[in-house]
Amino acid sequence: MAESLMGLKRSHRCAELSVANVGEEVTVMGWVQKQRNKGGIIFVDLRDRSGILQLIFEESDCGSESFAKAEKMRSEFVVAVTGIVEKRSGAVNENLKTGEIEIRVKSARVLAEAETPPFPIESESKTKEEMRLKYRFLDLRRPDLQQKLILRSKIVTAMRNFMANEGFLEIETPILCRSTPEGARDYLVPSRVHPGNFYALPQSPQIFKQLLMCSGYDRYFQIAKCFRDEDLRADRQPEFTQADMELSFVDMEDVMDVNERLIQHVCKEAIGLDVQLPLPRMPWQEAMDRFGSDKPDTRFGMELVNVSEVVKDCGFGVFTGALEAGGSVRGINVKGQGAMPRKKIDALVDMAKGSGAKGLAYLCIGEDGSIKSSFTKFMTEEQVAALIKAMDGENGDLLLFAADKNTIVWSVLGQLRLELGKQLELYDENQFNFLWVTEFPLLEWSEEENRFMAMHHPFTMPMEEDWQYIDSDPGRVRAKAYDIVLNGTELGGGSVRIHQNDIQEKMFEALGITQEKAWEKFGYLLSAFKYGVPPHAGLAYGVDRFVMLLTHADSIREVIAFPKVKDASDLMCEAPNVVDMEQLDELGIAIVQPEEADAAEE
């Protein structure tokens, strides 16, 4: 039967005790990890968020009542014990922080009994994720998961402390906003008092933080909840957390400087990592040309090589056709893999096709210099030799080539490079390579929309020297935008904002947004700009991604207390779910089933 504390106070968490406490009387509380009854002596491993501590029960020390309680203790019982800290009588457990000590129990209370959990509460659980997420309240007891969430708390605390010391004000922005569908889909919230009207949950605090700059708050910071109704990936959730900031009277260098020092501070405080400053920088074009990605993983080589000039006159139609269509031919050299089995190469070809390529050309160089290839029969010996030389090919290498539009070639080879880097273990998992990617294109062409779209958002400042091309060659204009990348993952991004009306109007024009439409969508921001707006810039980090990378987690679900799964549902509380008809009636909402909608449309 469960007991109450009755004034009993915990003196220490389990792993806060050490040999320095030997001889002290202490009171600890937590969950039973396991119980081992050796007849006249019972060992209990007690667990709390700090770690595990061994308890030892002997009837002569704790009395028959507490000993009888120990006999009944099972996994996940919640108990409180008082006893004396001793050096271990048995062998030291070097795998435990408290492996040199144990508590000789004098008295015990069972605060709550527990049913047998549906899976073991242990680190590195082999239980299927669906089961663990259904019982997330139990999954969260696992020591490895707890350590990740504790580190998350340390990271956020370090961020807040640093930003406060740098003169930033923490200001909350609204969760219920107006929908501005420019980018990902909004989550909509119906209004009861304004029938037929909807709020939107914020995709970011972008407009509000710019308004705060207009209002004179100079330096703003917020740990902000954001929402996007988009397909999920390992590093994406429908609701996520941003470390969001905006600064006035600054340019790009000022923002990058404060954020480099923020990263250095957070990494040192959280995991003891010394980040050397300044962080390296790479223009967007260079990142795409060398790594096929605007978030390159620089922990290993295998960089892309443009061989368009080498193959422009060859007889292989796939190469020459791509060049005639304005594309390129590029390759990667997979060192030492010339003997890769055909089955594995075919898998790489399938991966390339899945990334939008029509195929993947390969050339295997044997240790004896022999060549196996899917395309060299269309080329002369001299052309093949020139191609191998351009790729720095040696005996034993595997050369892979893609030929298509630049965007497809970059994507295909960039993803192949990452996959091969992982398969061949070409990088150190414990290495942390930070990188600024700069000089992004201001606009990118959308085949789907048949118009230019803002690569970041429509308030991004162009680089002054490129603004002259906004009418004649919009794709040539670079932006004062910058992303911070860690080990091939975008941690955050930002830009200098437009604060001049003439540039903002021209930007809207380039995006095909009429003045009327612009005022309809962003009127309150444009109105604020009429009353004196300072030059300003900002950046936002994905906190979940940052924690995921610093903890070597495979997914951001491991560093979020209550995450969603791939279809954006919560398996534990079964959300989303149906609601009462009375609630819908009050909101003036009718649910139309997909088949009914199709019938109505027909």
N, C-alpha and C positions, 0 to 999 in steps of 0.2 A: 504494500500500500504506500502511495506517495506521501512524503512528508514535506513540511514547509521549512523555510530557513530558520524561523523563530529567532531572528536577531543574529544568526551566524553570518560573519563577514569573510569574504574571500581576501586572503592576504597577498597571494601571488597568482599569476597565470602559470600553467604547467612548466613551460620552457624558460620561464624567468628565473628558475632556481638552478643552482650549480653547487660545486663543492664549497664555494664560499659561504653557503648557507648551512653547511653541516652542523648539526647540534641545535638548530633553531626549530621551534614549533611553528608550523604553518598550516594554513587552511587553503585547500585547492578544490576547484569545482570543474566539472566537465562531463564528457560522454565516455562511456566505457568502450574502448576499442576491442579489447578481448579480455577474457578471464581464464586463468589456468589454476585448477584446483589440484594441489599436490598432497592432499590428505590433511595433514595438520597445518599446512601453510597454503595460502591462496595469493597468487599474483594477479594484479589487475593493471592493465595499461589504460591510463586515463588520458583523454585527448581534449584539447581546446584549440583555439585558433593559433596559439603560439607553438604548439607541438605536443609531444607525447611524454608522459612521466610514469614510471613504474611505481605502483603501490604494493606494499607487502602487508598481508593480514596474518597475524598469529593470535589465537584466542587469548593467550596469556597477556598480550599487549592491549588488544582492543576490546576484550570482553566477549561473552557469548552472543550478545545481541548484535553487535556490529559484525562478528564473524558469520553469524547466520545470514545477515544481509549480503555479505560478500559472496556467500555460497549461491545466492539466488541472482546475482548480477549477471546480466547478459549484454550482448552487443547493443549499444546505443542507449542503455539506461543512463539517466542523468543523475549524478551523485555528487555529494560533497563530503570531503574527509578532512579531519584534522590529525596531524601526526608530526613525527620528528624526522628531519632530513638526515639521512645516513649515507655513507659511502656504500656502494653496492657490495653485497656479501658474495655475489657470484661474479661471473666474467663481465668486464666492461663492454657495453654496446657502443662501438665507435660510430655506428650509423645514426645514433640519436644524439641530439644536442644535450640531453640530460642522461646520457649513457653511463656516467660515472656515479650517479646517485639513485636513491629510491626513498620513498616515504614509508616509514614504519607507522602504520595507522593506529591511532588511539581511539578514534570514534568515527562513525560513518552514518550518513543519511542518504536514503534513496529519494531523490526529489521528483523523479518521474520514471515510470517503467516504459518499455518500448516493445512494440511488435518486431518480429524479425524483418529487417529491411529487404526490399525486393532485389537488392544487389549489394555486394560488399562495399563498405565505405573505406576506400583505400586509394592511394595515389596510383596514377597511370592505369586507371580502370579500363578493363577490357569489355565492360558492358556496352551494348549498343547505345549510340547517342540518343536515339528516340526514347529509349527507356529512361535514360538519365534525365532527359529534359522533361519527361512526364512527371518525374519525382525530383524536380530541380531543388526543392528544399532539402532533400537528402544529398543530392549530388554536390551541393554547395558546402557540405561538411567535409568533402575530400581535401586532405592537406594541400595537394598541389594546386587545386583550384582556389583554395583560400589564400595561398601565397600570391597567386596572380592578382586577386582582387585587393589584397593588402598593398601590393606594389602599385596597383592603379591609384589607390588612395594617396600613396606617397608621391606619385608623379603629379597628381592634380594639386596637392598641397604645395609641392615645390614650385609649380607654375604660379599659383596664386601669390606665394610669398615673393617670388622674383618680380612679378608684374607690379605688386604693391610698392616694392622698393624702387621700381623704375618710374613711379608716378602715375600708374594706370589706375583708373577708377572702375570698380566692378559695378556695372549697371545692367539690370535685367531688361530684356526687350520682350514684346508680347508673344504669346503662343497662339492666340486666336488673331489671325491677320486677314488681309485681303488676298485673294488668289491672284497671282501674277504668273500664269503658266508659260514660263520662258525657260525651258530645260526639262527636267524630270516632271512627272505628274505630281500634282498636289494631293494630299489627303484633305478631304472636305468635311466640314462640320456644319450640319444644318442649324439654322437659328429658329428658336421657337417664337421669339417676339417679333421677328421679321420674316414672316412666312414666305417661302420660295427663295430666300437668300441664304448664302453660305459663308462661313469663315473658311480659311485654309490654315493648316498647320504649317509653320515656316520651314522652307527648305534650307534657309540660313537667315541670320539676322541682317543681311546685307544692307537693305534700304534703311533700316532703323539705325544701324551704326553710322551710316553716312549722315543721317539726320542729326545724330548726336554730335558729329563734327560741326555741322551747321549751327548747332546750339551752343558751341563753345566749350565742350567738355574735354577737348584737346587729346586725351589718351583714354580710350575705353577698352575694357576687357570683360569677357564673360565666359563661363563654362556653360555652353548653350545646348539645349536639346533641339535637334533638327529632325525633319521627317521628309522622306521621299518615297513615293509609291512607284518603286521600280523593282526589276528582277534582282534577286539576291545572289551574292557570291560569297566566297569564304571571307572576304574582307568588307562585306557590305551588309547593312541591316536597314529595315524600314524606318527605325528610329535610332539615332546615333548621337554622339556627343562631340561638340566642337569646342576647342579652345580658341575663342574668337577675339580679334583685336582690331582697332583702328586708331590711327595717329594723324594729327593735324600738323601743318607747316613742315612737312617732311617730303623727301623723295625716296626712291627705291633703296639707296644705300643706307638710309637711316633705319628703314624697316628690316633690312637684312642684317644689319649690325645688332639690333636689339634681339632679334630672333636667334642669331648664332649664339649669343651669350645666354639666352634662355635655354637652348638645347644643351649647351655645355653645363649649365647649372643643374638642369633636370637629370641628365645622365649621371652626373657625379653624385647627386643626392640619392637617386633611386637605385642605381646598380653599381656605383663606384667606378664608372667608366670615364676616363679622361679623354674628352673630345678636343682635338687640336684645332685651333682657329688660325686664320680664317678658313672656312669651308671651301672646297673647290667649287668652281662654277663652270657651266657648260652651256653654250647657246643651244636653243632648240634644234636648229638645223644640224649642228654637229652631233647631237645626241641621236637624232634619227638616222643620220648617215652612218654613224659608227656602231650603234646598238639596235637600230630599228625600233626605238621606243623613246617616248618623252619622259620616261621614268627608269633610266638605265640602271642595271645592277653592275656596278663597276668592281665587284670583288673578283672577277675573272675576265679573261680576254675573249678570244673567239669573236673578234669584231667583224662587222660586215665590210666587204670590199666591193667597190663599184668597178665592175669589169666591162662596162658598156662599150668603152672605146676599144677594148681588146677583141670583142666578139662582133663588132658592128658589121664586118664584112664576111663573117663565117657563113657556112651553108646550112646552119641549123635554124629552121624557120621560126621556132618558138622564140629564140633570142632576137632575131632580126625583126620579127613581127612586133614584139613588144617595144623595140626601139623606134620603129616606124610610127607606132601609135603614141609616141611621146613618153613612153615608160623607161624602165632601166633594167639592167641585168646585174644582180649582185650575188655574192656568195659568202659562205663562211667555211673556214678550214677547221675540221674536227680532228685535231692532232692525234696521231697514233691509232686512229680507228679505221684504217683502210681495209682491215679484215672483218669489218662489221658484217654479220650475217644478213643475207638478202631479206629475211623476214623482218629484221629490225629496221632496215632501210625502207621497206614497204610501209611499215608503221609510221615512219617519219613522213613519207609521201602522203599517207592518209591524213596525218595531222596538218600538213600544208594545205591540203584540199579543204579541210575543215575550217581553215583560216581564210578561205576565199581564193586560194590559188587554183589554177587549172592543173597544176602538177608540181613536181620537184625534180630537177635534173641532178644527177649525182655522178661523181668520178672517184673511183677507188684506186689508190696507188699502192701496189703491192710492195712488200719489203725488197723485192728484187727489181722494182721499177716498172713492173707490168701494170697495165691499165685495164680496169673494167669500168664501163661507163654506159649510160643510157643515151648518149648523144654524140660521142666523139667520132662516130662513123660518118657524120655529116661535116667533119672538119679535117683540114690538112694536119699533118704531123707538126708543122711549124706553128699553126694556130693553137693546137693542143698544148704544145710546149710553152707558148707565150701565155696561155691561160693559167697553166700550172705555176709559172714564174710569178705572174701577177698575184696569185693567191698564196705565194710563199709556200707552195706545196713541196713536200719531201716524201721519200719512200715511207710507206706506212700510214699516210694521211687519207682522210675522207673529205672530199670537197662537195658541198651542196650549193645549188644555185636556184634562184627564183627569178622569173622574168615576167613583168606585168607593169601596171601602174605603180608609181612610187609608193603610194599608200598601202597597196597590197603586198608589195615586195618587202617593205619595212615590217609590216605586221607579221608576215609569214616567217621571215628569217629571225625577227626579234623573238617570237615565241619559240621557234626551234632552238635558238641559242639558249634560252632559259631552261627549256626541257632537257637539253643535252648537258647543260651545266649541272643540273640537279642529278641526272642519271649517272654522270661520270664523276660526281663529287669533286667539282673543280674549284669549289670555294669553301672557306672556313665558316661554319655556322655561327661561330662566336665573334666573327668580324662585323663591325658596324661601319659601313661606308655612307656618310652623309654627302649630299651633293645638291647644289642649286642648279636648276635648269631655268634659263632666262631667254629673253628675246623670242617669246612665242609669237606666232602669227596672230594678228588682231582678229582676223576673220578666217573662217574655213567654209568651203563650199559644201552645201548639203545637196546630194543627188535627190534625196527624198523630197525636200522642200523646194528644190530648184532655185535656191538663192543662197547668199552668204549668211552665215550665222556667226554670232560672237563666240570665239573659242572659249572665253571665260564668261563674261557677261557684258551687257551693253554700256556699262559705266567705266570700262577699262581705258586708260589713257594710252594713245598711240605714241610711238617714239617720234619725236619732233622731226627728225631728218627723213622719216618715211611718210609723213602726212601728205606730202605733195602727190603721192600716188593713189590717194583714196578714190579718185574718180577713174583714172586711167588703168590702174592695176591694183585693185583692192587687196588681192591675195598677197601682195608684196609688202604690205604694211605690217611692221612688227609692233608688238605691244610692250608696254612697261609692266610686264607680268612676270611672275617668278613662282616656281614650285620648289618645295623642299622635298627631296627624295632620300629614302633610306633603303639600301639593299634591294632596289628594284620596285619599291612600293612608294607611291605618292603619300607623304605624310600630311602635306598641307599645301595650300596655294594662295596667292594674293596678287595684288596689283596696285599701281598708282591709279587713282580715280580721276575721271574727267571732272573739272570744276569750271570750265568755260562753256557758256551757253552755245556759242557758235560751233565748237567741236562736238558737243553733245547732240546738237540738231543734225549735224552732218553724219554722225555715227548712226543715228536712227534712220537717216535716209539710206545709208549703205546697207542697213539691215532690212530695208523695205518696210520700215515702220513709219507711217504717216505721223505728222505732228498731232493730229487729232487722236490717233491711236496711242501715241506716246503719253499724252495727257490723260487719256482714259486709264492706262495701265499704271503710270508712275506719276500722276499729277501732284501728289503731296510732296514728292521729292523735288520735282521740277519747280514747284511753287517755292519751296524752301531755298532753292538755288537763286531765286530772284532777290533774296535779302542778305546777300553777302556770304559766300561759301569759301572757306579756306582751302588751299591745296591739301589733299589728304590721301592716305594710302593705308592698306591693311593686309591682313593675312589670317587664315584660320587653319588650325590643325585638326585632323581626325584623332581624337583622344584614344578611341578604341584601337585604331590601327597602330598608334604609337606604342601603346601598352602591349599589343599583340607581338610587335617586333622585338621589344625589349625583353619580353618573357619567352621568346621562341615558341609562342603558341601557334598551332596550325590554323586557327580560325579565331575571328573576333568573338565568336560565341563563348570561347573559353575565358574571355576577360570582361564579359558583361554578365551581371548577376542573373538577369532574367531575359535571355535572348529569344528571338523568333527563329523558326526554321525556314527552309527554302521557300515555302509558299506563304511566308509572312505570318504564319499562325503561331500561337503560343500553346504548346502541348500541355503545359501544366494547368493553366486556367481556362483552356479551351476557347481562346479568343482568336479571331472574331467569332461571334455567335449571334443567334437570333435574339430579337428583343420583343417585348410585349406589343401587341397591336395598339394598345392605348398610347404607348410612347410614340409610335409612328403617326397615329391620328393627330396627336397633339402637335406634331411637327409638320403635318400636312404631307406626309410621304407615303406613297404606295409602292409596294414591291412588285416589279414586273419580271416574271421568269423569262429566261432567254428564249424559250420556244414561243412564248406569247409575244415577245418583242419581234421575233422573226415573222410570225404570222401577221402581226399588225403592219409590218413593213411591206409584206407582200400584198 
